[in-house]
Amino acid sequence: MMEKLKEVLERNKEEYIKYLSELIAIDTQDLGHGIAGGREKEGQDYLIRLLEKMGADEIEQDPMTEETIAASIEKYKEGNPGHNYEGRYNVYGVFKGQKSKSLMFNGHMDTMPPGDESLWISSPHTPRIEDGKLYGLGAADMKGGLMASVMAVKLLKDAGIPIPLDVHICSVCDEEGGGNGAIQAVMRGKRADGVVVCEPTSRELILAHMGFVFMKVKIAGKSNHSGAKWLGVSAIEKAAKIMERLNELEHRWLLTYKHPLLPAPNLNVGTIHGGSAGSTVAGDCEFEMCIHYLPGQMSHDQVVSEVTDEIRRFAESDLWLREHMPEISIYQAGGPFEMEGGPFVDSFKRAFEHAEGEPVVIKGSPAGCDSRLWRNIAGCPTIQFGPGNLEQCHSINEYIPIEDYLKTIHIYAQLILEWGKEDEADE
């Protein structure tokens, strides 16, 4: 059967590449991290037509709603409020199998904006094949993984091999806005006996990723002419001292927490804005940071508390800040993910080895994604594996190796067959 799949894959590879190219050609970018909206509709419409063409037994459109995200924030502290959902919806497709057991492939339709298009060798939405690579916005992140999951079903159909279980295709929007699309799917009750999040993983099996919290700190100073600097209070200088204290907190985390698959927790200040002119003492300053933390050993509440306490302790020791406390807010967050092992992980290992002839490498990822939602909220056995690599995500001249895409189609097809063999009582 494995040889038959390889033969059919080789015979039909141009068709499978064509479908991915057509999806890349559609602009589905997230706007302002979802706050300003998103252009996923045309891509989701394309996917619906493809699922219909392939004979999907069920196809559902699920329009995004603010109420669903608000409920998730209240119950699970997962979600990002205030996004524009006009014309944005998830797509769920189901191919019925011979038994009621299920496997879900989760992917996101949205991409990040292309950035400075003049830096691209060709238009971000003009797919281009060169040196065995398919270039285009979203090729790796993550239209390649999403389409590979759909093509895995098509490969089995093209090979005349019955699908042994129910295969769910879950195409979500607004992932780049913090995962709201998958949050909605989970809150709508979507579940499966095993979930594959098809993010690019450099052909490695990801069984853990870090949690993340984005925080903003605003500091008030006292502005005046810099010639009499001593009469003012520089908010920029106060911010620099706060950041120094936060670096000390990060160092304590480094010495305290270890994980076999993940790097140490870290705190990155990514933006800083303050002042109005070189000749004026800065009367205001704000900076934004992202904290990545470990599963199992740390929590959202702990991280927020430690960062907040560190800032406030410093402020209490400063005569000015004691009376003008920094304002601290959270503007995006997501939990960590960890899959301990079990029958589903073992099935994937066997599927990979059948397809590739060697064991899969197991690692963790520093970047958060939808895996946390399917594992932590939905309670589904979840793994993360897909074509492409993390370095291509959010990058100029994004690409996916064509061989990687095709091999992933085969691996996914093997997983469908392998997981279909498992006794339902095992999971």
N, C-alpha and C positions, 0 to 999 in steps of 0.2 A: 504493500500500500504506500509505503514511504517513497519508493521509486516512482510509482505512478504519479504521486503528487509532484515530485520533482519534474517529471516529464511534462505534465500539464502546465506547471508554472513556467517552464522554459518556453513552451509553445505559445502561451498567452501573455508573456511578460510585457509586450508592447501595449497590449490593451490595458493591463493593470497600471502601467506607467501613465498611460493617457488619462485615465480617470483622476489620478493624483494631479497631473499637470492642469487639468481643467479646473480642479478645485483651487489650486494655487492661483490661477488666473482671476479668481473672484476676490474682490476686496472685502474682507470680513473683519477689519480692524476694530479693536476696542478704542473708544474715544475718551480721553481723560480718565483712564482706568475705570471706564464704565459710567462715570458720573455724567459725562456729556452724551452717553449713549453708546451705540455700537452698530456695525453694519453687517451683522451675521446673517440677516434674513436671506439674501440671495444664495449664500452658501448652504444654508439649511434647506432652502427650496431645491437646490441642486441635489442634495443628499436624499431628500424625499423622493425625487424622480428616480434616482439610482436604486433606492430600496424597492420602489414599486416595480421597476424593470427586473429586479432580481427575484421578485415574487415574495417579498416579506409578508408574513401572515398578519402582522399588526404594525401600524405606523401611527404615532401620536404626536401632535404638536402641543406643547405646554408653554403658553405665554408666561413670561416672568412677571412677578408681582412684588411690590414693596411689602405687602402684608406677610408674605411667606418668609421673606428675609428677616423682617422684624421679629417674627415668632422664633426663628432660629437664634437670633441674637439674644433674645430673652431667655431661651431655654438652654442653649449650648455655648453662648458667647462666640458664635461663628456667624459671620455675615458682615456686609458692608452696606450701610444705609445710604439713601439719597441718590441712587443711580437712576438714569433715564432708561426706561424699558420699552419705549415706543418701538413697535415692530420687532421685538426681540423675543425669541422663544427657543426652548429646547426641542429636540427631536428624539423620540424613542422608537426604535424598530425592533421587532421580534421575529426570528425565524424559528418556528416550532420544530422540535426534535422528536425522537422516538420515546423519550422518557421525560418526566416532569422536572428533572434536575436542570439547573440553569448556570449559564456563564455569561457575564456581562463584560463588554469592552467599553470603557469610558474614555471619551476624548473631547477636547474643546474646539469649537469652530472658530472662535475669535483669535486674532493675532494682535501683537503690539503694533503701533504705527511704524512706518518704515524709517522714520528719522529723516536725515538729509538725503533726499533721493539722488542728488548730484554725485554722491559717493558710491552709488550702486553702479555696477558695470552695465547693467541693463535695468529696465523698469522692474520694480519689486513685484509687479503682478504680470510680468511677461516671463513665463517659465522658460528656462534655458538649460540645455543639457551640454555639459562640457567636462571632459576627463572623468567620465563615470559619475558625475555629480549632477543632481537636479537642483538648480538655483531658483529661488523665489521666496517671497515673504510667507512665512508659515510652513515652509517645506519641512523643517525639523520640528517646529513648535507650533502646532503639532498635527498638521494636516497629514503628514506622513504616517504617524501612528494611527490616527483615526481611519484613514483610507486603508491602511494595511489590515485593520480588523474587518472592514467590510469585504475586502478582497479575499480574506481568509475563508469567509463563507462562500464567496464566489468560486474560489479554487476548489473547495469540496464539491460544489454543485457541478462545476465544469468537469471534474474528474468522475462524476457519477457516484460519489460516496455519500451515503445517507448521513444526515446530521444527527448525532446520537442524543442530543439534549437541546434545550431551548437556548438559543444564542440571542442575547440582547445587545443592541447597538445603542449607546447612550451618548448623543452628541449635544454638548451643552454650550451655552454662550456665557460671556462675562467671566471667564476664568481669570483673565488678566486683570480683572477688577477685584480679585481676591477670592474667587471661587464661588460666586453667587449662583451660577448656573447649576453646578453639582449640588450646592446646598439646597436649591429648589427641588432637584430630582430626589434627593434624600428625604426632604420634608414631605414630598408627594408620596412617599412610601415605596419608591423604587428599590428593589432588592434583588440579589442573586446569590447562589450558593458559592460563587467565586467571582471576584471582580479583578479585571486587569486595567490599570490606568496606563494608557498608551503613550505617556510622555517619553521623550528621547532619553535613553539611558546608556548609550555607548555599548549596547549589546550586553549590558550587565543587569542582573536581577537586583532591583532595589527593594529592600525590606525595611527601610527606615528613612525618615527624613526629619529635619529639624522643624520646630515650631517657630513662629515669627510674630513680632509685635512692632508695629510702626508707631512711633511717638513723636509729638511736637512739643518743644519747650519755648515759651515766649518770655523774654526778660525785658523789663522796663528800666531805662536809665534816666539821666537828666541831661538834656542837650544844651549846649551853649557854644560860643566861639572857641575854637581850639587854642587861641592865643591865651585864653584864661582857662585852660583845661582843668585846673584844680577846683574850679567852681562847679564843674559838671560831674556826671557819673557815666562812664562809658558802659553801655549795655554789652558791647562786643567784648570788652575785657572781662566782664562778669561771666559772659557765656563761655569764654575760653577757660576760665577757672572751673566752671561746672563740668566742662568736657574733660578736663584733667582728672577730676574726681571720678567721673564715669569710667575713664580708662583704668583707674585703680580697681573699680568694681569688676570690670572685665578681667583683669589680671587675677583677682580672687577666684572668679569662676574657672579660669584656666587651670588653677591649681587644685580646684575642688572636684570638678566633674569630668568623667571620662566615659566614652562609649566605644564599643568594639567596631562599630560601623560608621561613626560620625565624628567630625572634628569637634573641638571644644566649643562651648557656647561663646558667642561674640556679640559685640555692640559696635555698630558702624554709624558714625555721623555722616550723612550723605549730602545734606544741604545746609547752608547758613546764609542768612540775609540780615543786614542791619545797617543802621545809619543812613545819612542822606548826602554827605559830602565829606571830602578829606579835611575840610577846614572846620568841621562841626563835630563836637563830641557826640557819639552815637546815643541817641535817646531811646532806641529800641533795637532789639535783636531777637531773632528766632532761628532755631535749628531743628532739623528733622533727622531722626535716627531709626535704624532697624535693628532689633535685637533678635538673634537666632538662639533658640534654646533646645535642650535635649529631651527626648521622650522618656517617660518613666521616672526620671530623676528630678525634673523641674516642671513647673506649671505656669500657665498664663498669669494667674493671680500672684504667684511668688515673684515672677520676673517684674511685673508692674510694680509690686510693692517694694522690691529692692531698689529699683531704679528711682522711684518716687522718693523713697526714704533717703537715698544717697543725695539727691538734689536738695531736699528740704533740710537735711542735717547741715549741709554746706551753707544754705541760705540763712539758717539760724545763727551761724557763726559770723555772718557778714552784716555790718551795721546797716548798710543800705538795703540789702535783699531781705533782711528780717522784717522791714516795713513795706517791702515791695516784692512779695513772694512770686517766684516764677510760676507761670501758668503751664500746666502739664496736661496734655490731651492725647488720646489714642485715636488714630484715624484709619487703621487697618490691622487685622490680626488673624492668625490661623494657628490651629494646634499642631503638634508634632504627630508623626506616624511611626508605628512599629508593628511588624508582623512577626510573630515568634516562630513560625513554622507550622507544620501540620500537613494533612492530606493534599490540600490545594497547592501548597508550595512544592510538595514532593511531585505532584503531577506535572507542574511546570518544569521542574528539573528533568524529569524523564522526557517530556516533550522536546525540550531544548536539545538534550543529548541525542535523541532520535534524529532530529533535524540536522544537527551540527556535528555529531560524532565526537563531542567533547563536553565536559561538564561546564555549566554556566558559572560565571564569577558572581559572587554575592557581595554587594556593597550597600552603603547608605548614601543619601544625597543631602547636600547642604541646603538645597532649594525646596521650599514647600510646594505642595500641589494638592490635587483633589483626593489623593490616596487617604489623607487623614479623615476625610468626611465619610468615605465608604467604610473605613475601619472603625472609627471612633463613634460615629453617630448611627450609621446603618448597621454596624456590627457584622459586616460581611468579611469573610476571609479575602484579603486584598494583597495584590502584588503590583509592582510598578516595572514595566518593561516596554520599550518601544524603540523604533529606528531613529538614528541621528544621535547627536550628542549635545550635552548641556552648553558647551561653548558656542554653539550655533544659535542658541536662543537669544532673541532680542539683539541680533547682530546685523551689521551691514553685509550684504551679499550672502545672506543665509542660504544654506544648501543642505541636502540630504544625500548621502551616497546611495546610488541606485541599487547596488548589490545589497546594502543593508536593508533597504525597503523591501526588496524581493525576499530576502531570507526571513524577514520578520513575518511576512505573509505566510510562509511555510511553517514557521514556528507556531504562530497563532492557530493555524489549521491543525497542527499536531496536538496542540493543547486542547482544542475542541474534542478531538478524538480521545485523547488520553483522559481528560476529565470526565468524559462520557462513560469511561469504563469503571470509574470509581463507584463503589456502593454508596447509595445516598445516605445510609446510616453512618458512614465514616465521618461526615462533616457536621 
